[in-house]
């Protein structure tokens, strides 16, 4: 008799697990679609007008959170590359190229601002998932992996904000002087 009960529980557990796996897959798809800033038509038909907070709450198990972190890391590496210093240097170079040759006007600071905004969107998702991972398992390697992604993104945002702040407060002259003296945060290699 106990074997029959255990077998019944195993069968129920497998069915429940399969349903949970399908739900997790759908939630991961929605989270990835949200991370990429696009709406998934298939997921919209399955949802019931849930808010952004509900979508974060649906990452209700550790594998879903780890998958969301992996996806964010992949997006981060596509956008930034392996080195935030090089990324900041490249964005500064793009900004400098947008300055007219006669220096009659400022360059296009939107180059820096838009990059910062893109990275901050990924960072918001990473922080929310990182908090969920902390709730699930505490300060274990899973959380530290998420923290590494978070710090990489924060460091990159800080480098870009440093460039943007110098340009906005002192203009091209201060930005050029800071770059020439090696005083920009990315040049010093400061990590957050």
N, C-alpha and C positions, 0 to 999 in steps of 0.2 A: 504494500500500500504506500509506504513512504516514497518508493521509487516512482510510482505513478504520479504522486503529488509533485515531486521534484521535476519529473518529465513535463508535467503540465505547466509548471512555473517556467521551465526553460523555454517551452514553446511560446508561452505568452511573452516572455522576455524578448525572444527573438522577433516576434511580430511587433512588439512595442519599439524595439530598437530599430527595426526597419522603418517604421513610421517616423520615429525621431530623426533618423538619418535623412529621410526625405525632407522633413521640416527644416533641418539644419542646412541642407543643400540649398533649399529655397531662400533661407535667410542669408546665407553666405552670398548667393547670387545678388540679392537685393543690396547687401552691404557693399559688394564690389561695384555694382551699378551706381550706387550713391557715391562711392569713393571716386569714380570716374566722372561723376557729374552728369550722368545720363539716366533717363528713366527706362526701365525695362518693361515693355508692354505686357509681357507674360506675367511678371510679378505684380503689376498694377491690377490685373484682373483677379488675382488671388488675394490681394490685401483688402482690409476693411477700414480704409482711411486712417491708418496708424500714423502717429506723429514720429518725429525724429527720435524722441526719447524711447518710444516703443521699439524702434529698430535697434537701438543700442541694447535694450533689455533682452532682445531676442537672441543675442549672443550668450545663451544661457549655459554653455558648457565650454570647457577648456579647448577641445579641438577646434570649435568654431572660432574662438578668439585667436588661437595660434594661426589658423588659416587667414584670418583677417590681417594679422600682423605680417604674415608672409606676403600677402598681396600688396599691402602698403609698402613693404620693403622693396618689392619688385618695382612698383611704381616710382618709388624714391630713386632707385638706381637708374631707371630709365630717364627720369627727369634730371637728376643731379649728377649721376655718375658715382665713381668711387671716392672722390675727394672733394669735400665742400670748398676747400681753398681754390682749387682749379675752377670750380663752378663760379665762385664769386669773382675770380680774376676774369673769366670769360664774359660774365655779365657786365663787369666794369669796362671791358674792352668794347662790348656792344654799345654801351652808353657813350663812351668816348667817340666812337665812330658816328654816333648820331649828332654830335656837336658840329655845327657848320664850320667850314674852314676859316672863315673870317671872325669866328667867335662872337658874332653879332647876336646870337640867341643861345639859350641853354639847350642842352641835349634833351633827349626824350627820357625823362625819369620813369616813365611808365614801364620801360624795360626792366628796371629794378623792382618797381612796385608790383607788376604783374607776376613776376617770378616769386616774389615774397608771398603773394596771395595764394598761388598754386601750392607752394610748400606748406603754408599754414593750413590749407584745407586738408592735406594729408595728415598733418600733425594733429589736428583736432580729432580725427578718427583714431589715430594711434593712441592718443592720451586716453580716450574713452575705453578702448579695448584694453589698454594697459591697466586701467583701474579695475576692470572686470577680472583680468588675470590675477591681480593682487588679491581680489576677493576670493578667487578659487583656490589659490595655492600659496599665497604669501610671497615672500622674497626668495623664491626658488629660481633655478636657471631659466624657466619660462618667462618670469617677470623681467629678469636681467636682459634677456634677448629683446623683449619689447622696449626696455629702457635704452638699449643701445640704439635702436631705430629712432626713438624719441630724441635722444641726445644729438644724433647725427642731424636730424631735421632742425632742432633748435639751434644748433651751431650754424647751420647754413642760413637760417633766417636772421640770426644775429649778424653774420657777415654782411648780408644784403642791407639790413637796417643801418649798419654802421656807414656804409657807402651812401645810402639815401639821406641819412641825417647830415653828414658832412656836406653833401651837395645842396641840401635845402637850407642849411644854416649859413654856410660860408661860400656857397657857389662853387664854380669850377676851380677857382684859385685855391681854396682851402682843400678841396678834394685832391687836386694835383699835388699840392705841397705835402699832404699826408701820405699820398702814394709814393712820392719821390723819396720821402724820409723813411719809408717802410713802417709807418705808424698805423696803417689800416689793420683791423683785427685779423683778417685772413692772412696778411703778410707775417704777422706774429705767430700765427698758428694757434691762437687761443681756442680752446675747446670748452664747450658748455657741459 
